[in-house]
Amino acid sequence: LKDFEEQIDNDLKELNKSIGIICYNDELLEDVHKIMDTKNLPDEILIKLQKNSKINYLPKAVYITHFDNCKGLEFSKVYVLGLNIEKVETFSEAKEAFVAVTRAMNEISILGME
């Protein structure tokens, strides 16, 4: 999470794109919420996506979501946290990884966690 926080701090210096933060487990999601809450971003640009919630897409905002809720969304930059490509073994896991990594239009940062 330290690497993620350093990278997101860089992105937040000048927020000029949409950023998606996709977490692979509930613990990571909770940790990311805590980290992002310390950044003092206005609620209208720090968007915490919930399952089945409707969103209004903003081109310069940060979206936090669990990987189960990211299908159909696209962001200029995406952070995928907790995905360990080397541990993807089943077709179902491969589909989930594919959905997560294809949310990025321009940049992606995959940070696998042990």
LINTATA-V911560 format. One record per backbone hydrogen bond with DSSP energy under -1.0 kcal/mol. CO is the residue of the C=O (numbers start at 1). NH is the residue of the N-H. Records with the same first field share a line. If there is no record, write none. Layout:
# LINTATA-V911560
CO = NH / NH
This chain:
# LINTATA-V911560
1 = 5
2 = 6
3 = 7
4 = 8
5 = 9
6 = 10
7 = 11
8 = 12
14 = 16
18 = 77
19 = 63
20 = 79
21 = 65
22 = 81
23 = 67
25 = 29
26 = 30
27 = 31
28 = 32
29 = 33
30 = 34
31 = 35
32 = 36
33 = 37
36 = 39
42 = 45 / 46
45 = 62
47 = 64
50 = 53
61 = 19
62 = 47
63 = 21
64 = 49
65 = 23
66 = 69
67 = 70
70 = 73
75 = 105
76 = 106 / 107
77 = 20
78 = 109
79 = 22
80 = 111
81 = 24
84 = 87
85 = 88
90 = 94
91 = 95
92 = 96
93 = 97
94 = 98
95 = 99
96 = 100
97 = 101
98 = 102
100 = 103
103 = 75
107 = 78
109 = 80
111 = 82
